[in-house]
Amino acid sequence: MRVATVLTLCWLLLPATLVAQEKETIQMPGSLEGLPFSSAVRVGDMIYLSGQVGAMPNTRELAPGGVAGETKQTLENIKRVLEYAGSSLDRVVKCTVFLQDINDYAAMNEIYASYFQEEPPARSTVAGSGLALGAQVEIECIALAGK
């Protein structure tokens, strides 16, 4: 059987709910204009959040307190986006944490763990340079829609 035929058959066998799901962009009120991304995107029952840094709401100013302060504000920003999108932190299934310096892992992790005390989501943590606004931490999440 040819590859194209197999792919066509697989496509035809997918449930209609997986094939024709609408994409809804979610933009937080007061979001900074001119940025080439949405706060989040909903596809079916999933919400994909853009990476959040520890900027104070509606500003480009990072929260004080180093990586701990930024992590707390980052998670508060994530919480706000999720609530606006009709979800919540307990519906998060996956997070990716980007740290400017991997040596900040313990400080970030202490704050992060306080937000996900029961049934924590899957998570990856990587060190990266050049985070938005010169942030020390950035976190992106995937969550189930609904509360």
CYANA upper distance limits for C-alpha pairs under 8 A (distance plus 0.5 A):
  1 MET  CA      5 THR  CA      7.20
  1 MET  CA      6 VAL  CA      7.38
  2 ARG  CA      6 VAL  CA      6.92
  3 VAL  CA      7 LEU  CA      6.67
  4 ALA  CA      8 THR  CA      6.62
  5 THR  CA      9 LEU  CA      6.67
  6 VAL  CA     10 CYS  CA      6.66
  7 LEU  CA     11 TRP  CA      6.65
  8 THR  CA     12 LEU  CA      6.75
  9 LEU  CA     13 LEU  CA      6.76
 10 CYS  CA     14 LEU  CA      6.99
 14 LEU  CA     18 LEU  CA      7.13
 14 LEU  CA     19 VAL  CA      7.26
 15 PRO  CA     19 VAL  CA      7.19
 16 ALA  CA     20 ALA  CA      6.64
 17 THR  CA     21 GLN  CA      6.62
 21 GLN  CA     43 VAL  CA      6.76
 21 GLN  CA     44 GLY  CA      6.20
 22 GLU  CA     43 VAL  CA      6.46
 22 GLU  CA     44 GLY  CA      7.25
 23 LYS  CA     41 VAL  CA      7.28
 23 LYS  CA     42 ARG  CA      6.33
 23 LYS  CA     43 VAL  CA      5.35
 23 LYS  CA     44 GLY  CA      8.04
 24 GLU  CA     41 VAL  CA      6.11
 24 GLU  CA     42 ARG  CA      5.58
 24 GLU  CA     43 VAL  CA      7.02
 25 THR  CA     38 SER  CA      6.76
 25 THR  CA     39 SER  CA      8.26
 25 THR  CA     40 ALA  CA      6.65
 25 THR  CA     41 VAL  CA      4.99
 25 THR  CA     42 ARG  CA      6.89
 26 ILE  CA     38 SER  CA      6.60
 26 ILE  CA     39 SER  CA      6.27
 26 ILE  CA     40 ALA  CA      5.52
 26 ILE  CA     41 VAL  CA      6.13
 26 ILE  CA     42 ARG  CA      7.85
 26 ILE  CA     85 ALA  CA      7.34
 27 GLN  CA     31 SER  CA      7.43
 27 GLN  CA     38 SER  CA      5.99
 27 GLN  CA     39 SER  CA      5.49
 27 GLN  CA     40 ALA  CA      7.25
 28 MET  CA     39 SER  CA      6.70
 28 MET  CA     81 VAL  CA      7.26
 28 MET  CA     84 TYR  CA      7.69
 30 GLY  CA     58 ASN  CA      6.31
 31 SER  CA     58 ASN  CA      6.41
 32 LEU  CA     58 ASN  CA      7.06
 32 LEU  CA     59 THR  CA      8.12
 37 PHE  CA     50 SER  CA      8.05
 38 SER  CA     50 SER  CA      7.38
 39 SER  CA     49 LEU  CA      6.62
 39 SER  CA     50 SER  CA      6.07
 39 SER  CA     81 VAL  CA      7.49
 40 ALA  CA     47 ILE  CA      7.12
 40 ALA  CA     48 TYR  CA      5.93
 40 ALA  CA     49 LEU  CA      4.73
 40 ALA  CA     50 SER  CA      6.14
 40 ALA  CA     81 VAL  CA      7.98
 40 ALA  CA     85 ALA  CA      8.35
 41 VAL  CA     47 ILE  CA      6.18
 41 VAL  CA     48 TYR  CA      5.75
 41 VAL  CA     49 LEU  CA      7.09
 42 ARG  CA     46 MET  CA      6.19
 42 ARG  CA     47 ILE  CA      4.89
 42 ARG  CA     48 TYR  CA      6.82
 42 ARG  CA    145 ALA  CA      8.33
 43 VAL  CA     47 ILE  CA      6.98
 45 ASP  CA    144 LEU  CA      6.22
 45 ASP  CA    145 ALA  CA      5.57
 45 ASP  CA    146 GLY  CA      8.42
 46 MET  CA    142 ILE  CA      7.50
 46 MET  CA    143 ALA  CA      6.29
 46 MET  CA    144 LEU  CA      5.20
 46 MET  CA    145 ALA  CA      5.97
 47 ILE  CA     85 ALA  CA      8.32
 47 ILE  CA    142 ILE  CA      6.18
 47 ILE  CA    143 ALA  CA      5.61
 47 ILE  CA    144 LEU  CA      6.50
 47 ILE  CA    145 ALA  CA      6.50
 48 TYR  CA    141 CYS  CA      6.76
 48 TYR  CA    142 ILE  CA      5.13
 48 TYR  CA    143 ALA  CA      7.08
 49 LEU  CA     78 ILE  CA      8.33
 49 LEU  CA     81 VAL  CA      8.28
 49 LEU  CA    140 GLU  CA      6.33
 49 LEU  CA    141 CYS  CA      5.82
 49 LEU  CA    142 ILE  CA      6.63
 50 SER  CA    140 GLU  CA      6.16
 50 SER  CA    141 CYS  CA      7.87
 51 GLY  CA    138 GLU  CA      6.48
 51 GLY  CA    139 ILE  CA      5.65
 51 GLY  CA    140 GLU  CA      4.57
 51 GLY  CA    141 CYS  CA      7.88
 52 GLN  CA     74 THR  CA      6.27
 52 GLN  CA     75 LEU  CA      8.50
 52 GLN  CA     77 ASN  CA      7.31
 52 GLN  CA     78 ILE  CA      7.15
 52 GLN  CA    138 GLU  CA      5.89
 52 GLN  CA    139 ILE  CA      5.83
 52 GLN  CA    140 GLU  CA      6.65
 53 VAL  CA     62 LEU  CA      8.32
 53 VAL  CA     70 GLU  CA      7.57
 53 VAL  CA     71 THR  CA      8.25
 53 VAL  CA     73 GLN  CA      8.09
 53 VAL  CA     74 THR  CA      5.48
 53 VAL  CA     77 ASN  CA      8.38
 53 VAL  CA    132 ALA  CA      7.74
 53 VAL  CA    135 ALA  CA      6.93
 53 VAL  CA    137 VAL  CA      6.70
 53 VAL  CA    138 GLU  CA      5.11
 53 VAL  CA    139 ILE  CA      7.20
 54 GLY  CA     62 LEU  CA      5.88
 54 GLY  CA     63 ALA  CA      6.22
 54 GLY  CA     69 GLY  CA      8.05
 54 GLY  CA     70 GLU  CA      4.78
 54 GLY  CA     71 THR  CA      6.68
 54 GLY  CA     72 LYS  CA      7.77
 54 GLY  CA     73 GLN  CA      5.12
 54 GLY  CA     74 THR  CA      4.62
 54 GLY  CA     75 LEU  CA      8.32
 54 GLY  CA     77 ASN  CA      7.89
 54 GLY  CA    135 ALA  CA      7.59
 54 GLY  CA    137 VAL  CA      7.82
 54 GLY  CA    138 GLU  CA      7.92
 55 ALA  CA     59 THR  CA      6.95
 55 ALA  CA     60 ARG  CA      6.18
 55 ALA  CA     61 GLU  CA      5.68
 55 ALA  CA     62 LEU  CA      4.61
 55 ALA  CA     63 ALA  CA      6.27
 55 ALA  CA     70 GLU  CA      7.91
 55 ALA  CA     73 GLN  CA      7.32
 55 ALA  CA     74 THR  CA      7.60
 56 MET  CA     60 ARG  CA      7.44
 56 MET  CA     61 GLU  CA      6.32
 56 MET  CA     62 LEU  CA      6.48
 56 MET  CA     63 ALA  CA      6.43
 56 MET  CA     73 GLN  CA      7.51
 57 PRO  CA     77 ASN  CA      7.84
 60 ARG  CA    133 LEU  CA      7.58
 62 LEU  CA     70 GLU  CA      7.23
 62 LEU  CA    133 LEU  CA      8.19
 62 LEU  CA    135 ALA  CA      7.59
 63 ALA  CA     69 GLY  CA      6.34
 63 ALA  CA     70 GLU  CA      5.84
 63 ALA  CA     73 GLN  CA      6.95
 64 PRO  CA     69 GLY  CA      6.14
 64 PRO  CA     70 GLU  CA      7.39
 65 GLY  CA     69 GLY  CA      4.78
 65 GLY  CA     70 GLU  CA      7.36
 66 GLY  CA     70 GLU  CA      6.65
 66 GLY  CA    136 GLN  CA      8.10
 67 VAL  CA     71 THR  CA      6.37
 67 VAL  CA    104 ASP  CA      7.36
 67 VAL  CA    107 ALA  CA      7.29
 67 VAL  CA    108 MET  CA      6.81
 67 VAL  CA    136 GLN  CA      6.27
 67 VAL  CA    137 VAL  CA      7.14
 68 ALA  CA     72 LYS  CA      6.72
 68 ALA  CA    107 ALA  CA      6.29
 68 ALA  CA    108 MET  CA      6.21
 68 ALA  CA    111 ILE  CA      7.00
 69 GLY  CA     73 GLN  CA      6.76
 70 GLU  CA     74 THR  CA      6.38
 70 GLU  CA    135 ALA  CA      8.14
 70 GLU  CA    136 GLN  CA      7.67
 70 GLU  CA    137 VAL  CA      7.21
 71 THR  CA     75 LEU  CA      6.68
 71 THR  CA    108 MET  CA      6.49
 71 THR  CA    111 ILE  CA      7.10
 71 THR  CA    112 TYR  CA      7.55
 71 THR  CA    137 VAL  CA      6.88
 71 THR  CA    138 GLU  CA      8.38
 72 LYS  CA     76 GLU  CA      6.73
 72 LYS  CA    111 ILE  CA      6.76
 72 LYS  CA    112 TYR  CA      7.99
 73 GLN  CA     77 ASN  CA      6.58
 74 THR  CA     78 ILE  CA      6.74
 74 THR  CA    137 VAL  CA      8.38
 74 THR  CA    138 GLU  CA      7.57
 74 THR  CA    139 ILE  CA      7.54
 75 LEU  CA     79 LYS  CA      6.55
 75 LEU  CA    112 TYR  CA      8.05
 75 LEU  CA    115 TYR  CA      8.09
 75 LEU  CA    139 ILE  CA      8.39
 76 GLU  CA     80 ARG  CA      6.74
 77 ASN  CA     81 VAL  CA      6.82
 78 ILE  CA     82 LEU  CA      6.62
 78 ILE  CA     89 LEU  CA      8.47
 78 ILE  CA    141 CYS  CA      8.47
 79 LYS  CA     83 GLU  CA      6.62
 79 LYS  CA     88 SER  CA      6.94
 79 LYS  CA     89 LEU  CA      6.56
 80 ARG  CA     84 TYR  CA      6.62
 81 VAL  CA     85 ALA  CA      6.61
 82 LEU  CA     86 GLY  CA      6.68
 82 LEU  CA     87 SER  CA      5.36
 82 LEU  CA     88 SER  CA      5.72
 82 LEU  CA     89 LEU  CA      7.53
 83 GLU  CA     87 SER  CA      5.60
 83 GLU  CA     88 SER  CA      6.02
 85 ALA  CA    145 ALA  CA      8.11
 86 GLY  CA    145 ALA  CA      6.85
 86 GLY  CA    146 GLY  CA      5.93
 86 GLY  CA    147 LYS  CA      7.14
 87 SER  CA     91 ARG  CA      7.07
 87 SER  CA    143 ALA  CA      7.96
 87 SER  CA    144 LEU  CA      7.42
 87 SER  CA    145 ALA  CA      5.62
 87 SER  CA    146 GLY  CA      5.16
 87 SER  CA    147 LYS  CA      5.44
 88 SER  CA     92 VAL  CA      7.69
 88 SER  CA    143 ALA  CA      8.45
 88 SER  CA    146 GLY  CA      8.07
 88 SER  CA    147 LYS  CA      6.48
 89 LEU  CA    115 TYR  CA      8.29
 89 LEU  CA    116 PHE  CA      8.11
 89 LEU  CA    143 ALA  CA      8.38
 90 ASP  CA    116 PHE  CA      7.92
 90 ASP  CA    119 GLU  CA      8.48
 91 ARG  CA    143 ALA  CA      5.82
 91 ARG  CA    144 LEU  CA      5.74
 91 ARG  CA    145 ALA  CA      7.79
 91 ARG  CA    146 GLY  CA      8.28
 91 ARG  CA    147 LYS  CA      7.62
 92 VAL  CA    121 PRO  CA      6.48
 92 VAL  CA    141 CYS  CA      7.23
 92 VAL  CA    142 ILE  CA      6.32
 92 VAL  CA    143 ALA  CA      4.44
 92 VAL  CA    144 LEU  CA      6.82
 93 VAL  CA    120 PRO  CA      8.37
 93 VAL  CA    121 PRO  CA      5.09
 93 VAL  CA    122 ALA  CA      6.58
 93 VAL  CA    141 CYS  CA      8.10
 93 VAL  CA    142 ILE  CA      6.36
 93 VAL  CA    143 ALA  CA      5.80
 93 VAL  CA    144 LEU  CA      7.62
 94 LYS  CA    121 PRO  CA      5.57
 94 LYS  CA    122 ALA  CA      5.13
 94 LYS  CA    123 ARG  CA      6.06
 94 LYS  CA    141 CYS  CA      6.11
 94 LYS  CA    142 ILE  CA      5.73
 94 LYS  CA    143 ALA  CA      7.50
 95 CYS  CA    121 PRO  CA      7.27
 95 CYS  CA    122 ALA  CA      6.86
 95 CYS  CA    123 ARG  CA      5.24
 95 CYS  CA    124 SER  CA      7.05
 95 CYS  CA    139 ILE  CA      7.17
 95 CYS  CA    140 GLU  CA      6.07
 95 CYS  CA    141 CYS  CA      4.82
 95 CYS  CA    142 ILE  CA      6.99
 96 THR  CA    123 ARG  CA      6.06
 96 THR  CA    124 SER  CA      5.31
 96 THR  CA    125 THR  CA      6.31
 96 THR  CA    126 VAL  CA      8.31
 96 THR  CA    139 ILE  CA      6.13
 96 THR  CA    140 GLU  CA      5.84
 96 THR  CA    141 CYS  CA      6.98
 97 VAL  CA    123 ARG  CA      7.92
 97 VAL  CA    124 SER  CA      6.65
 97 VAL  CA    125 THR  CA      5.07
 97 VAL  CA    126 VAL  CA      6.81
 97 VAL  CA    137 VAL  CA      7.55
 97 VAL  CA    138 GLU  CA      6.38
 97 VAL  CA    139 ILE  CA      5.01
 97 VAL  CA    140 GLU  CA      7.20
 98 PHE  CA    125 THR  CA      6.39
 98 PHE  CA    126 VAL  CA      5.61
 98 PHE  CA    127 ALA  CA      6.07
 98 PHE  CA    128 GLY  CA      6.56
 98 PHE  CA    137 VAL  CA      6.10
 98 PHE  CA    138 GLU  CA      5.57
 98 PHE  CA    139 ILE  CA      6.67
 99 LEU  CA    104 ASP  CA      7.70
 99 LEU  CA    105 TYR  CA      8.00
 99 LEU  CA    125 THR  CA      7.90
 99 LEU  CA    126 VAL  CA      6.72
 99 LEU  CA    127 ALA  CA      5.16
 99 LEU  CA    128 GLY  CA      6.37
 99 LEU  CA    129 SER  CA      8.28
 99 LEU  CA    136 GLN  CA      6.26
 99 LEU  CA    137 VAL  CA      5.14
 99 LEU  CA    138 GLU  CA      7.15
100 GLN  CA    127 ALA  CA      6.18
100 GLN  CA    128 GLY  CA      5.76
100 GLN  CA    129 SER  CA      5.76
100 GLN  CA    130 GLY  CA      7.79
100 GLN  CA    131 LEU  CA      7.37
100 GLN  CA    135 ALA  CA      7.78
100 GLN  CA    136 GLN  CA      5.31
100 GLN  CA    137 VAL  CA      6.69
101 ASP  CA    105 TYR  CA      8.32
101 ASP  CA    127 ALA  CA      6.39
101 ASP  CA    128 GLY  CA      7.81
101 ASP  CA    129 SER  CA      8.39
101 ASP  CA    136 GLN  CA      7.67
102 ILE  CA    126 VAL  CA      7.78
102 ILE  CA    127 ALA  CA      5.80
104 ASP  CA    108 MET  CA      6.67
105 TYR  CA    109 ASN  CA      6.34
106 ALA  CA    110 GLU  CA      6.64
107 ALA  CA    111 ILE  CA      7.34
108 MET  CA    112 TYR  CA      6.55
108 MET  CA    137 VAL  CA      8.47
109 ASN  CA    113 ALA  CA      6.33
110 GLU  CA    114 SER  CA      7.13
111 ILE  CA    115 TYR  CA      7.47
112 TYR  CA    116 PHE  CA      7.16
113 ALA  CA    117 GLN  CA      6.36
116 PHE  CA    120 PRO  CA      5.52
116 PHE  CA    121 PRO  CA      8.04
130 GLY  CA    134 GLY  CA      6.81
130 GLY  CA    135 ALA  CA      8.46
131 LEU  CA    135 ALA  CA      5.94
131 LEU  CA    136 GLN  CA      7.54
131 LEU  CA    137 VAL  CA      7.88
131 LEU  CA    138 GLU  CA      7.56
